[in-house]
Structure formats: C-alpha cells, structure tokens
Amino acid sequence: MSASAVQPIPFVAASAEEAAAQIRSRLGPEAIVVSVRPLPASGLSRIWQKPMIEVLAYKPEAAPAAPPLAEALAEFREELAQIKQQVGAGDSWRIAPLLQKTGVLPVHVQTILDSLQAEHGVTPPPSLGAELARVRGVLQTRWRKAKPIEGRSLHVLVGPPGSGKTTCLCKWLTQTALVEQRMAQVWRLDGATANTAESLSVYCDILNVACDRTWQPDAESAVEDLGFIDLPGIDWRNPAALKELEQRLPKHPSLRLHLVLNAAYESSILLSQVKAFSALSIEDIILTHLDEETRWGKIWNLSLGASYPIRFLSSGQNIPGDFSPADADQILSRQFERN
C-alpha cells in the first residue's frame, strides 16, 4: 500500500512534545507527520485555556523516505510558533518578540515559552521586567557547563579557517602561563596545508613557552601540565578533510578537542558547522568575534540546539584581550542590556 493510501490519524495535544509522545505510543518512532494546525479555544475559555494543536500522522508499511518523526517535529514546532502569534494562540507572554530580536530562533523561543507556562501558568506577571526575570531563570537552568580543566592535559583547537583559533590559543596560553602560573607547551603543526601562523611562535617566545613544529613519538611525555596544538582551519563542508584531520590528531590519553566558531555568523551556519565537526570527538565550543555581534541571544541557539557546552567567549584580535569562561549570567546581561 502506498503512503498516500494510508489514512492519517488525528492527535490532539497541548504541545509538540505531548503530540510526539502520543504518536510514538500509538504508531511507533517510524511514524510520519502529515500536518499540524492550531485549535484555538473558543469563547471566553480562550482567556485561561492553553490552545491545543491537531497533528495528523500515519504509520507507513515500509521504511519511510520522509524525515523521521523527531526531525518533522522540529520543523513544525518552528512553524507553530509563527502560527500561534498570527492567530493569537493564547499565550499572552510578551517576551517572544524580544527573544527573537536578540537572535533566539523561533523553535527555541517556543521551548522557552512552554517552560514559562508550565512553571508559571498562561498569565504572565504584570511587568515586562518581572517576565524577563523569569525568562532568565528558565535559561539559567538550561545552561550546560563545560568540564573543568584539571591536571595534565593536551588541548587541540579545531574549526573553519578564519574562526580565530590561533588568537584564542594565544589568549588561553596567556592566562595559563601568566595568570595561573602553569607550565605550558605548544605545537604548531601542519595539516593538509601548511600552518603559517608565525605569530604564534613569536608570542610563545615572548612568554618563554616552547613551541615545536613537529609532534614526535616521545612528545606525549613532554606534556608536563597543559599542552596546546595549533592546526590550520578545515573546510567543514568537506567530509574528507575532516577525516584527514581526525587521522592527524595525536594519540594522546588526555587529548581534548575544542571547536572554535565565529559567533558573528548566522545561526544556521553555526549549527551546520557544529553538525559537521561532530564527526570528531568535540568536547565543547569556543565562540569568537563577539565584538562584531550585538545579538548575543544567538548563543542560546547553540547552547539549546547543540549537544556541546560553551567553554570560552572571545572578543577582538588583541592579545590577551577579552577572553573569559562562558556562563549564563554574562550572556543574559549582554543579551538584554538595552532592554
């Protein structure tokens, strides 16, 4: 039987998550979503009742060629956020436009609104300031902390060309050698292309930190405290280049990979880059060029939409410059500083 011959089954729910649970329970994870539409409350009940949605789904007889349920839900949740605003879907929280203005994608705005309504009800507090305080609370609870850097370890900064990897390494090295008074070692290695970052070698001379151009078999024992490896940028759209980079990485027991991204890029590009580099054993993300970006709410698209925590926030090309551990309070303060 063809997919078009299967009769879709309607599911009525209060949220996309609830609809997904119903569909999985009845049709299984291979179910296909056909459509979603809002069912606004009628009459006076619209004042206190949360609007419902109707989702049509069916279970194919063969393996579907369409996207899986989770992917389909991710797509229509963003559409649903727009629909709710257009039809007055009942959430009277006023924070949604402000969140989108600061760079938060609609799909994550809806997630934040769902959390607000679940914790505090449909009716928002009387002032926008109080509403904003509750948004901050929701986002703070969803912040994912990076693992601490303790003991002997080797760190590799990877990312696309021009993302600021070498500048970040120099800033991190400054904090390590001068502020924390820890022993450091640097390797400036070639990749598929030559590593032309001569400025790194010069800066290591200034800090009196050894900077080697090759990784020797006995280099593992040379990492007394913290080691840093600088590599040329990789074209994230080329799977072969990513595979080649993976093969070049040293086989070191304490190796930790940090993905460096230009935060001034649009969220769609950043999320695509995260997905591409996830082929490597990425531990966390370092965001750069934040002096070129006013919409700090974009950072939440990575924090909520990617599976990696954010370790550092970097601004400007000056060394040591602005380079600080990422935390929710710092991001929220910059995100809403004009509001």
Secondary structure, DSSP 8 states (H G I E B T S, - for coil): --GGGS--EEEEESSHHHHHHHHHHHH-TT-EEEEEEEE---GGGGGTS--EEEEEEE--SS--SS--HHHHHHHHHHHHHHHHHHHT-S---SHHHHHHHTT--HHHHHHHHHHHHHHH-SS--SSHHHHHHHHHHHHHHT--------SSEEEEEE-STTS-HHHHHHHHHHIIIIIS---EEEEE---SS----HHHHHHHHHHT-EEESS--GGGGGG-SSEEEEE-----TT-HHHHHHHHHHS---TTEEEEEEEETTS-HHHHHHHHHHHTTS-EEEEEEE-GGG---TTHHHHHHHHSSS-EEEEEESSSSS-EEEE--HHHHHHHHTTT-
